[in-house]
Amino acid sequence: MERIQPVSMDSPPESQPRTKPSLLTTSAGGAGLLIGLQVGSRALTFVVNQILLRYLSPALLGISTQLEVYSITVLFFARESLRVAIQRQTDDSQDEPRLRDEKPPKGHVNGRTAAGKTQAIVNLAYVSIPLGVLFAVGFAWLYLLSDVAQTANLETTHFHSALAIYGLAAIWELFAEPCFVVAQYKSQFKIRAASEATATLLRCLTTCGSAIWASRTGRDLGILPFAIGQATYALSLWLVYNWRLWSMASTEDFSMKPTPIFSSNPSAYLLSYFSRPLLALGASIFVQSIVKHVLTQGDTFLIAYLASPIDQGIYALANNYGGLLARLILQPVEESSRNYFGKLLSTVDGQPSKDAISKAKTSLSSLLRAYILLSVCVLSVGPTIAPLLLNLVAGPRWAASGAGEVLATYCYYIPLLAINGVTEAFVSSVATESDVNRQSLWMLAFSAGFGGGAFVFLRLLQLGAQGLVWANVLNMAFRIVWSSTFISSFLRHHGSTLALRQLIPQPSTVAAAVGIYAILARLQSGFNGGLFDLLKSGSIALIFVVILIAGERKYLLECYQSIRGNAKQEK
């Protein structure tokens, strides 16, 4: 099947002004803005969570996590496959004078123009709304039939009301999806950052405010504060997105409402609204997204059935803190990488040039090398420092519950999470429909292995939340192997290779990491969880960072010169 190409945003020709941002600069700037958004929103959420921990029990936190997974699942199945398909929308508009003079039927947008390309993704985004209604009702019904929901209903008040609010909030959030895809398609990262930052701020204030009000007035709201906060987030997101993007639509001749598209090819659009190639790709990706979501959220599903609510709360806390690095830095970089690789490797005939392949390989190599260095830092100092930080920020009650040990184990999972994010971003940017189908079959096998591993770790070995982390480690390792194999095959097919030796840190860095890990492990036996222990461990970690910078100075200098060189070209 013919490859559906990503958005084409190649470097400007020499005749154009150099002030136009390059693809790499746009992607890097977008990643930086998204990282800033994540840091700000997570910092705010962190402060709110510290306040809420004073009013919540582990069981209540576990139940709120179940409802959050319900909301995430509805949104994921309703929009994720469409988002990935929309990223493949081409930008090869034909705005010659003869096309501008060509008048489409009244009320239609010319599909061969830039406005028509944008209108196609707007129309497709509206498909997520009826899908969201279907999934919200269906998953709520299945959830209420489970023993987990019946137990949660007995352990908290207003459970059914909270579930209904979460479902309605998920549906309302999908009404903002057309605005999101336009902002993403046109690289309007500032609009996205403003919308999500405002919504996150209001959600945090609403959740925290309602919980404090209930505590002071003696009312038992159960998990309603979380549901009210989620509804506030959805409404705020919709309002800010529409406020910022409807004016853009009017100036660029497309509409934020579903609008028919005129095309000389009657088979190009279904019912004159929906691009057939994008719908076909979205349907193919949807099958894979089912398996991928099971793998992504499978830990929460399994611990809900194999562990008590207290263990669920412990895992939720450790997962929230352990996943901070992934959400703050890794997720924005992965998202920007997916856009960057997709646009860089897009061509009219489906065969990227050697120069594009070389640039993609260089960027991928640099990202992987940076992630491996980050992983060395996390593995060497994380397992010792993480429990001390948890004791400081969450208090001794949570540290004594076993969450510290789970958080220490999570440090072994973060490096695999980082590497997998970049490799799968590359795969999703270049994979054809047949590649996606083949990947879905392998992910189905990985999900079965993940479930089996979780059963062994949780039920047979009785490792609790720690066992679930180890099951995730096993699953992520398999996914990295598959993605790496695909990338190697793709590069060989285009006459290039990615040498493993380019990714391995310097021997001095590896030796220092092993030495620091051994020193901290030896000191840990005498720790009592106090601030002095944290300062002592932090001092040792700082020494390691200095050694790493000295050992990797050549690579770090190359990265700095590359960034500085790109910045100069834009001036």
KEROLUM-961519 format. One record per residue (C-alpha): x negated, y, z negated; residue number from 0. Coordinates in nm, 4 decimals. Each point is the difference from the previous one (the first is absolute). Layout:
N
X Y Z NUM
...
This chain:
571
0.0000 0.0000 0.0000 0
-0.1191 0.3467 0.0804 1
-0.1553 0.1829 -0.2921 2
0.2042 0.2876 -0.1410 3
-0.2553 0.2702 -0.0484 4
-0.0507 0.2198 -0.3057 5
0.0248 0.3743 0.0198 6
-0.2723 0.1385 0.2222 7
-0.1981 0.2832 -0.1562 8
-0.3308 -0.0088 0.1795 9
-0.2645 0.2675 -0.0353 10
0.0745 0.3149 0.1977 11
-0.1709 0.0462 0.3362 12
-0.2883 0.2375 0.0304 13
0.2158 0.2681 0.1587 14
0.2071 0.0342 -0.3149 15
-0.1117 0.2034 -0.2985 16
-0.2102 -0.1791 -0.2551 17
0.2189 0.1330 -0.2754 18
0.2497 -0.2815 0.0584 19
-0.0539 -0.2587 -0.2728 20
-0.1387 -0.3345 0.1101 21
0.1692 -0.3281 -0.0804 22
-0.2566 -0.0858 -0.2666 23
0.0317 0.3411 -0.1646 24
0.3797 -0.0157 0.0029 25
-0.0010 -0.3499 -0.1488 26
-0.2580 0.0902 -0.2628 27
0.1885 0.3168 -0.0908 28
0.3240 -0.1917 -0.0232 29
-0.1617 -0.2626 -0.2191 30
-0.1417 0.2699 -0.2254 31
0.3378 0.1686 -0.0324 32
0.1746 -0.3295 -0.0750 33
-0.2644 -0.0865 -0.2584 34
0.0578 0.3380 -0.1625 35
0.3740 -0.0671 0.0019 36
-0.0511 -0.3404 -0.1585 37
-0.2368 0.1361 -0.2635 38
0.2396 0.2782 -0.0953 39
0.3109 -0.2172 -0.0048 40
-0.1707 -0.2845 -0.1851 41
-0.1465 0.2394 -0.2535 42
0.3455 0.1397 -0.0649 43
0.1510 -0.3487 -0.0135 44
-0.2757 -0.1079 -0.2370 45
0.0813 0.2812 -0.2419 46
0.3703 -0.0819 0.0131 47
-0.0681 -0.3707 -0.0545 48
-0.2070 0.0777 -0.3074 49
0.2999 0.1853 -0.1399 50
0.2437 -0.2760 0.0966 51
-0.2171 -0.2677 -0.1600 52
0.0916 0.1518 -0.3345 53
0.3656 -0.0786 0.0682 54
-0.0227 -0.3286 0.1918 55
-0.0584 -0.3584 -0.0986 56
-0.1876 -0.2474 0.2236 57
0.3298 -0.1749 0.0778 58
0.1657 0.3234 0.1168 59
-0.3003 0.0858 0.2150 60
0.0200 -0.3463 0.1553 61
0.3673 0.0477 0.0914 62
-0.0675 0.3410 0.1550 63
-0.2707 -0.1651 0.2093 64
0.2557 -0.2487 0.1333 65
0.2273 0.2832 0.1129 66
-0.2926 0.1790 0.1601 67
-0.0831 -0.3160 0.1945 68
0.3654 -0.0160 0.1128 69
-0.0227 0.3568 0.1333 70
-0.3371 -0.0602 0.1655 71
0.1319 -0.3168 0.1638 72
0.3042 0.1759 0.1466 73
-0.2136 0.2828 0.1404 74
-0.2675 -0.2338 0.1299 75
0.2336 -0.2230 0.1997 76
0.2055 0.2933 0.1271 77
-0.2819 0.2180 0.1310 78
-0.3476 -0.1590 -0.0046 79
0.0194 -0.1899 0.3294 80
0.1494 0.3077 0.1691 81
-0.2786 0.2198 -0.1369 82
-0.2689 -0.2273 0.1400 83
0.1754 -0.0192 0.3379 84
0.0418 0.3786 0.0134 85
-0.3752 0.0425 -0.0538 86
-0.0422 -0.1691 0.3386 87
0.2071 0.2647 0.1776 88
-0.2004 0.1438 0.2871 89
-0.0581 0.3712 0.0456 90
-0.0519 -0.0123 0.3766 91
0.2653 0.2634 0.0651 92
0.0308 0.1472 0.3469 93
0.0737 0.3673 -0.0401 94
-0.0738 0.1060 0.3560 95
0.2094 0.2911 0.1316 96
0.2113 -0.2368 0.2105 97
0.0994 -0.1910 -0.3152 98
0.0816 0.3177 -0.1868 99
0.2241 0.0993 0.2899 100
0.1614 -0.3462 -0.0027 101
0.3255 0.0403 -0.1872 102
0.1178 -0.3044 -0.1997 103
0.3734 -0.0461 -0.0594 104
0.1556 0.2323 -0.2526 105
-0.0772 -0.1029 -0.3564 106
-0.2949 -0.2218 0.1060 107
-0.3760 0.0391 -0.0460 108
-0.2386 -0.0839 0.2840 109
-0.1829 -0.3159 -0.1050 110
-0.3085 0.0875 0.2090 111
-0.0741 0.3181 -0.1943 112
-0.1654 0.0485 -0.3392 113
0.3408 0.0852 -0.1452 114
0.1375 -0.3271 0.1370 115
-0.2829 -0.2018 -0.1555 116
0.0720 0.1632 -0.3359 117
0.3746 -0.0506 0.0369 118
-0.0579 -0.3714 0.0591 119
-0.1641 -0.0459 -0.3399 120
0.2664 0.2141 -0.1706 121
0.2755 -0.2199 0.1434 122
-0.1810 -0.3178 -0.0977 123
-0.0505 0.1240 -0.3557 124
0.3785 0.0198 -0.0466 125
0.0185 -0.3781 0.0422 126
-0.1507 -0.0283 -0.3475 127
0.3135 0.1482 -0.1641 128
0.2505 -0.2784 0.0844 129
-0.2732 -0.2526 -0.0677 130
-0.0527 0.1622 -0.3399 131
0.3697 -0.0296 -0.0874 132
-0.0027 -0.3659 0.0988 133
-0.3128 -0.0818 -0.1985 134
0.1028 0.2072 -0.3033 135
0.3262 -0.1910 -0.0351 136
-0.1491 -0.3376 0.0862 137
-0.3001 0.0180 -0.2302 138
0.2087 0.1411 -0.2863 139
0.2397 -0.2947 0.0334 140
-0.2855 -0.2515 0.0010 141
-0.1680 0.1717 -0.2930 142
0.3167 -0.0042 -0.2111 143
0.0376 -0.3728 0.0594 144
-0.3463 -0.0714 -0.1409 145
-0.0748 -0.0985 -0.3572 146
-0.2465 0.2886 -0.0166 147
0.2769 0.2576 0.0526 148
0.2276 -0.1706 -0.2511 149
-0.2754 0.0103 -0.2599 150
-0.0718 0.3657 0.0797 151
0.3700 0.0848 -0.0346 152
-0.0022 -0.1437 -0.3515 153
-0.3195 0.1813 -0.1045 154
0.0860 0.3547 0.1114 155
0.2999 0.2288 0.0308 156
0.1387 0.1539 0.3212 157
-0.1724 -0.2676 0.2094 158
0.2639 -0.0190 0.2756 159
0.0249 0.3779 0.0221 160
-0.3759 0.0293 0.0366 161
-0.0033 -0.2660 0.2725 162
0.2732 0.1835 0.1932 163
-0.1867 0.3308 -0.0266 164
-0.3227 -0.1611 0.1242 165
0.1859 -0.1416 0.3014 166
0.1664 0.3310 0.0885 167
-0.3305 0.1842 -0.0425 168
-0.1718 -0.2393 0.2402 169
0.2702 0.0577 0.2620 170
-0.0186 0.3771 -0.0408 171
-0.3786 -0.0068 0.0307 172
0.0441 -0.1634 0.3417 173
0.1878 0.3103 0.1180 174
-0.3375 0.1775 -0.0199 175
-0.1647 -0.2618 0.2229 176
0.0511 0.1901 0.3308 177
-0.1833 0.2958 -0.1531 178
-0.2794 -0.2222 -0.1280 179
-0.0705 -0.1610 0.3387 180
-0.0118 0.3411 0.1718 181
-0.2442 0.1338 -0.2595 182
-0.2145 -0.3119 0.0377 183
0.0172 0.0011 0.3809 184
-0.1053 0.3636 0.0226 185
-0.2613 -0.0281 -0.2794 186
0.1860 0.2533 -0.2153 187
-0.1637 -0.1209 -0.3196 188
0.0686 0.3262 -0.1835 189
0.3741 -0.0424 0.0447 190
-0.0172 -0.3553 -0.1259 191
-0.2148 0.1000 -0.2968 192
0.2356 0.2834 -0.0957 193
0.3072 -0.2223 0.0239 194
-0.1399 -0.2927 -0.1953 195
-0.1696 0.2190 -0.2613 196
0.3219 0.1904 -0.0700 197
0.2033 -0.3190 -0.0215 198
-0.2545 -0.1661 -0.2294 199
-0.0125 0.3011 -0.2317 200
0.3776 0.0134 -0.0345 201
0.0208 -0.3765 -0.0526 202
-0.2536 0.0131 -0.2819 203
0.1697 0.2963 -0.1680 204
0.3430 -0.1615 0.0267 205
-0.1145 -0.3401 -0.1282 206
-0.1973 0.1418 -0.2897 207
0.2592 0.2629 -0.0882 208
0.2918 -0.2441 -0.0109 209
-0.1980 -0.2505 -0.2109 210
-0.1023 0.2661 -0.2528 211
0.3549 0.1412 -0.0120 212
0.1438 -0.3458 -0.0654 213
-0.2514 -0.0654 -0.2766 214
0.0653 0.3291 -0.1762 215
0.3773 -0.0270 0.0218 216
0.0065 -0.3650 -0.1051 217
0.1462 -0.1287 0.3258 218
-0.1042 -0.3340 0.1466 219
-0.0393 0.0528 0.3748 220
-0.1967 -0.3208 0.0561 221
-0.1677 0.0227 0.3402 222
0.2286 0.2760 0.1321 223
-0.2793 0.2649 -0.0213 224
-0.1946 -0.1911 0.2657 225
0.3077 -0.0289 0.2227 226
0.0835 0.3700 -0.0339 227
-0.3591 0.0871 0.0842 228
0.0099 -0.2187 0.3115 229
0.3212 0.1649 0.1186 230
-0.1559 0.3425 -0.0528 231
-0.3018 -0.1059 0.2063 232
0.2140 -0.1125 0.2953 233
0.2134 0.3140 0.0054 234
-0.2994 0.2340 -0.0340 235
-0.1928 -0.1795 0.2740 236
0.2924 0.0326 0.2402 237
0.0522 0.3689 -0.0754 238
-0.3635 0.1102 0.0383 239
-0.0636 -0.2068 0.3141 240
0.3074 0.1400 0.1746 241
-0.0781 0.3545 -0.1074 242
-0.3492 -0.0221 0.1518 243
0.0730 -0.1946 0.3204 244
0.3336 0.1162 0.1419 245
-0.1545 0.3291 0.1112 246
-0.2804 -0.1897 0.1760 247
0.2560 -0.2092 0.1854 248
0.1786 0.3057 0.1362 249
-0.3218 0.1594 0.1285 250
-0.1262 -0.3209 0.1658 251
0.3285 -0.0905 0.1713 252
0.0789 -0.3221 -0.1837 253
0.2627 -0.0683 -0.2641 254
-0.0183 -0.1495 -0.3469 255
0.3382 -0.1620 0.0706 256
0.0460 -0.3089 0.2218 257
0.0025 0.1312 0.3575 258
0.0234 -0.1925 0.3313 259
-0.3135 -0.0126 0.2137 260
0.0012 0.0320 0.3780 261
-0.2255 -0.2374 0.1942 262
-0.0222 -0.0971 0.3670 263
-0.0554 -0.3585 -0.1194 264
0.3356 -0.1240 -0.1317 265
-0.1641 -0.2860 -0.1912 266
-0.2372 0.2261 -0.1950 267
0.2534 0.0938 -0.2686 268
0.2725 -0.2015 -0.1666 269
0.3294 0.1921 0.0092 270
-0.2090 0.3019 0.1122 271
-0.1202 0.0414 -0.3597 272
-0.2536 -0.2667 -0.0961 273
-0.3281 -0.0841 0.1737 274
0.0149 -0.3676 0.0976 275
-0.3790 -0.0605 -0.0273 276
-0.0118 0.1533 -0.3477 277
0.3076 -0.1961 -0.1093 278
-0.1533 -0.3249 0.1249 279
-0.3272 0.0691 -0.1813 280
0.1874 0.1022 -0.3142 281
0.1951 -0.3257 0.0021 282
-0.3210 -0.1986 0.0358 283
-0.1685 0.1907 -0.2811 284
0.3091 -0.0428 -0.2190 285
-0.0573 -0.3742 -0.0140 286
-0.3568 0.0589 -0.1114 287
0.1083 0.2663 -0.2494 288
0.2137 -0.2547 -0.1835 289
-0.3024 -0.2178 -0.0678 290
-0.2220 0.3005 -0.0688 291
0.2417 0.1409 -0.2556 292
0.0187 -0.3345 -0.1756 293
-0.3782 0.0067 -0.0235 294
-0.0077 0.3662 -0.1087 295
0.2781 -0.0193 -0.2583 296
-0.0233 -0.3724 -0.0618 297
-0.1841 0.0507 -0.3271 298
0.2993 0.1845 -0.1439 299
0.2451 -0.2608 0.1313 300
-0.2003 -0.2866 -0.1464 301
-0.0668 0.1540 -0.3376 302
0.3720 0.0806 -0.0251 303
0.0798 -0.3714 0.0277 304
-0.3037 -0.1535 -0.1659 305
-0.0646 0.2404 -0.2892 306
0.1867 0.1631 -0.2842 307
0.1063 0.3688 0.0101 308
-0.2859 0.0807 -0.2407 309
-0.2557 -0.1550 0.2359 310
0.1658 0.1868 0.2862 311
-0.0467 0.3286 -0.1853 312
-0.3660 -0.0806 -0.0703 313
-0.0652 -0.0802 0.3652 314
0.1883 0.3116 0.1128 315
-0.2146 0.2218 -0.2222 316
-0.3260 -0.1650 0.1097 317
0.1095 0.0120 0.3635 318
0.0886 0.3689 -0.0236 319
-0.3367 0.0960 -0.1455 320
-0.2006 -0.2485 0.2066 321
0.1706 0.1115 0.3189 322
-0.0734 0.3693 -0.0554 323
-0.3110 -0.0164 0.2185 324
0.1933 -0.1790 0.2727 325
0.2847 0.2511 -0.0022 326
-0.2154 0.3107 -0.0367 327
-0.2709 -0.0713 0.2566 328
0.0359 -0.3330 0.1778 329
0.3610 0.0408 0.1163 330
-0.0464 0.3472 0.1599 331
-0.3227 -0.1111 0.1688 332
0.1708 -0.3147 0.1302 333
0.2905 0.2013 0.1397 334
-0.2267 0.2543 0.1693 335
-0.2217 -0.2795 0.1328 336
0.2986 -0.1700 0.1596 337
0.0936 0.3211 0.1810 338
-0.3617 0.0714 0.0946 339
-0.0751 -0.3436 0.1453 340
0.3324 -0.0139 0.1804 341
-0.0456 0.3377 0.1684 342
-0.3685 -0.0535 0.0767 343
0.0573 -0.3339 0.1718 344
0.3100 0.1004 0.1962 345
-0.0299 0.0101 0.3799 346
0.2325 0.0032 0.2956 347
-0.1011 -0.3442 0.1330 348
-0.0324 -0.1675 -0.3399 349
-0.3797 -0.0369 0.0223 350
-0.1890 0.2426 -0.2286 351
-0.3263 0.1432 0.1286 352
-0.3397 -0.1120 -0.1247 353
-0.0487 0.3388 -0.1634 354
0.3273 -0.0377 -0.1919 355
-0.0966 -0.3518 -0.1089 356
-0.3389 0.1266 -0.1161 357
0.1556 0.2827 -0.2013 358
0.2545 -0.2349 -0.1553 359
-0.2696 -0.2503 -0.0951 360
-0.2173 0.2722 -0.1530 361
0.2901 0.1412 -0.2023 362
0.1070 -0.3458 -0.1163 363
-0.3561 -0.0859 -0.0999 364
-0.0384 0.3236 -0.1961 365
0.3298 -0.0528 -0.1827 366
-0.0811 -0.3587 -0.0904 367
-0.3487 0.0939 -0.1194 368
0.1457 0.2756 -0.2200 369
0.2612 -0.2368 -0.1403 370
-0.2612 -0.2644 -0.0751 371
-0.2065 0.2537 -0.1931 372
0.3121 0.1043 -0.1882 373
0.0695 -0.3667 -0.0702 374
-0.3481 -0.0492 -0.1436 375
0.0676 0.2831 -0.2451 376
0.3399 -0.1369 -0.1005 377
-0.1293 -0.3554 -0.0500 378
-0.3034 0.1011 -0.2033 379
0.1609 0.2387 -0.2507 380
0.3765 -0.0406 0.0371 381
0.0617 -0.3192 -0.2022 382
-0.1670 0.1558 -0.3044 383
0.1192 0.3606 0.0202 384
0.3608 -0.0653 0.1089 385
0.1189 -0.1499 -0.3339 386
-0.1633 0.2873 -0.1898 387
0.1803 0.2561 0.2155 388
0.3302 -0.1815 -0.0472 389
-0.0424 0.0043 -0.3770 390
-0.0613 0.3762 0.0188 391
0.2905 0.1005 0.2260 392
0.2692 -0.2570 -0.0885 393
-0.0803 -0.0586 -0.3647 394
-0.1053 -0.3045 -0.2006 395
0.3472 -0.1568 0.0149 396
-0.0292 -0.0601 0.3744 397
-0.3681 -0.0913 -0.0208 398
0.0810 -0.2664 -0.2632 399
0.2725 -0.1464 0.2240 400
-0.2573 -0.1370 0.2432 401
0.0363 0.2730 0.2615 402
-0.3704 0.0854 -0.0353 403
-0.1077 -0.3482 0.1099 404
0.2415 0.0129 0.2927 405
-0.1343 0.3399 0.1043 406
-0.3577 -0.1325 -0.0189 407
0.0978 -0.2897 0.2268 408
0.1650 0.2460 0.2396 409
-0.3428 0.1542 0.0652 410
-0.0936 -0.3157 0.1926 411
0.3054 0.0489 0.2204 412
-0.0584 0.3661 0.0979 413
-0.2968 -0.0619 0.2376 414
0.1996 -0.2544 0.2002 415
0.2971 0.2359 0.0062 416
-0.2203 0.2747 0.1443 417
-0.1620 -0.2091 0.2729 418
0.3276 -0.1613 0.1013 419
0.1642 0.3404 0.0375 420
-0.2541 0.1181 0.2568 421
-0.0170 -0.3261 0.1962 422
0.3781 -0.0339 0.0235 423
0.0275 0.3672 0.1002 424
-0.2276 -0.0751 0.2967 425
0.1957 -0.3146 0.0878 426
0.3383 0.1756 -0.0083 427
-0.1378 0.2770 0.2258 428
-0.1101 -0.2271 0.2842 429
0.2034 -0.3208 -0.0347 430
0.2350 -0.0930 0.2829 431
0.3413 -0.1512 -0.0602 432
-0.1418 -0.3524 0.0348 433
-0.2755 0.0874 -0.2484 434
0.2618 0.1212 -0.2467 435
0.1960 -0.3242 0.0344 436
-0.3129 -0.2059 -0.0551 437
-0.0918 0.2063 -0.3052 438
0.3501 -0.0547 -0.1390 439
-0.0466 -0.3766 0.0132 440
-0.3297 0.0236 -0.1848 441
0.1506 0.2322 -0.2604 442
0.2762 -0.2525 -0.0538 443
-0.2668 -0.2566 -0.0811 444
-0.1736 0.2490 -0.2312 445
0.3267 0.0663 -0.1834 446
0.0428 -0.3708 -0.0627 447
-0.3554 -0.0176 -0.1333 448
0.0633 0.3052 -0.2160 449
0.3117 -0.1564 -0.1498 450
-0.1809 -0.3251 -0.0681 451
-0.2943 0.1783 -0.1576 452
0.2293 0.2097 -0.2183 453
0.1799 -0.3133 -0.1211 454
-0.3302 -0.1632 -0.0931 455
-0.1355 0.3082 -0.1775 456
0.3246 0.0960 -0.1756 457
0.1665 -0.3307 -0.0811 458
-0.2730 -0.2613 -0.0070 459
-0.2930 0.2040 -0.1325 460
0.2215 0.2367 -0.2032 461
-0.2118 0.3046 0.0881 462
0.2935 0.2402 -0.0051 463
-0.0478 0.3307 0.1782 464
-0.3706 -0.0720 0.0494 465
0.0897 -0.3070 0.2034 466
0.2145 0.2110 0.2288 467
-0.2955 0.2294 0.0690 468
-0.2147 -0.3009 0.0935 469
0.2737 -0.1222 0.2353 470
-0.0069 0.3420 0.1662 471
-0.3782 -0.0229 0.0325 472
0.0328 -0.3343 0.1797 473
0.2692 0.1286 0.2329 474
-0.1899 0.3193 0.0862 475
-0.3162 -0.1954 0.0795 476
0.1907 -0.2101 0.2556 477
0.1469 0.3104 0.1622 478
-0.3449 0.1607 0.0297 479
-0.1374 -0.3121 0.1693 480
0.2790 0.0062 0.2584 481
-0.0302 0.3743 0.0701 482
-0.3787 -0.0213 0.0265 483
0.0283 -0.2859 0.2477 484
0.2449 0.1992 0.2104 485
-0.2206 0.3103 -0.0023 486
-0.3070 -0.2019 0.1036 487
0.1941 -0.1563 0.2865 488
0.1359 0.3387 0.1094 489
-0.3440 0.1613 0.0034 490
-0.1584 -0.2948 0.1854 491
0.2753 0.0200 0.2607 492
-0.1015 0.3607 0.0613 493
-0.3732 -0.0670 0.0041 494
-0.0869 0.1086 -0.3537 495
-0.0780 -0.1537 -0.3385 496
0.0042 0.1016 -0.3658 497
-0.3145 -0.1206 -0.1754 498
0.0434 -0.1124 -0.3599 499
-0.3425 0.1320 -0.0977 500
0.1231 0.3535 0.0683 501
0.2497 -0.0348 -0.2843 502
-0.2127 -0.1559 -0.2736 503
-0.1383 0.2427 -0.2638 504
-0.3719 0.0361 -0.0642 505
-0.1607 -0.2740 -0.2150 506
-0.0791 0.2588 -0.2681 507
0.3688 0.0895 -0.0228 508
0.1060 -0.3638 -0.0381 509
-0.2697 -0.0683 -0.2604 510
0.0958 0.3079 -0.2008 511
0.3677 -0.0984 0.0102 512
-0.0735 -0.3491 -0.1333 513
-0.2213 0.1439 -0.2727 514
0.2567 0.2599 -0.1106 515
0.2746 -0.2633 -0.0061 516
-0.2113 -0.2236 -0.2243 517
-0.0888 0.2856 -0.2359 518
0.3607 0.1129 -0.0390 519
0.1207 -0.3569 -0.0503 520
-0.2562 -0.0445 -0.2760 521
0.1012 0.3270 -0.1692 522
0.3708 -0.0751 0.0303 523
-0.0160 -0.2678 -0.2690 524
-0.0707 0.2726 -0.2560 525
0.2639 0.2499 0.1149 526
0.2856 0.1005 -0.2281 527
0.1887 0.2022 0.2621 528
-0.1005 0.3418 -0.1290 529
-0.1013 0.3139 0.1850 530
-0.3693 -0.0618 -0.0727 531
0.0168 -0.3307 0.1863 532
0.1500 0.1786 0.3000 533
-0.2701 0.2682 -0.0033 534
-0.2752 -0.2600 -0.0275 535
0.1409 -0.2025 0.2912 536
0.0527 0.3164 0.2028 537
-0.3627 0.1027 -0.0476 538
-0.1182 -0.3357 0.1306 539
0.2384 0.0268 0.2946 540
-0.1374 0.3461 0.0801 541
-0.3519 -0.1418 0.0134 542
0.1200 -0.2595 0.2493 543
0.1592 0.2678 0.2185 544
-0.3330 0.1864 0.0130 545
-0.1776 -0.3217 0.1008 546
0.2618 -0.0661 0.2684 547
-0.0344 0.3503 0.1471 548
-0.3778 -0.0370 0.0095 549
0.0152 -0.3432 0.1631 550
0.2664 0.0944 0.2549 551
-0.1238 0.3545 0.0659 552
-0.0653 -0.0691 0.3697 553
0.3549 -0.1190 0.0625 554
0.1521 0.2763 -0.2102 555
-0.2062 0.2616 0.1820 556
0.1173 -0.1352 0.3354 557
0.3618 0.0270 -0.1138 558
-0.0558 0.3572 -0.1181 559
-0.1668 0.1021 0.3271 560
0.2785 -0.1619 0.2019 561
0.2707 0.1877 -0.1911 562
-0.1948 0.3247 0.0190 563
-0.0610 -0.0469 0.3734 564
0.3695 -0.0529 0.0701 565
0.0840 0.3084 -0.2030 566
-0.2455 0.2124 0.2008 567
0.1512 -0.1178 0.3289 568
0.3369 0.1372 -0.1050 569
-0.1390 0.3502 -0.0589 570
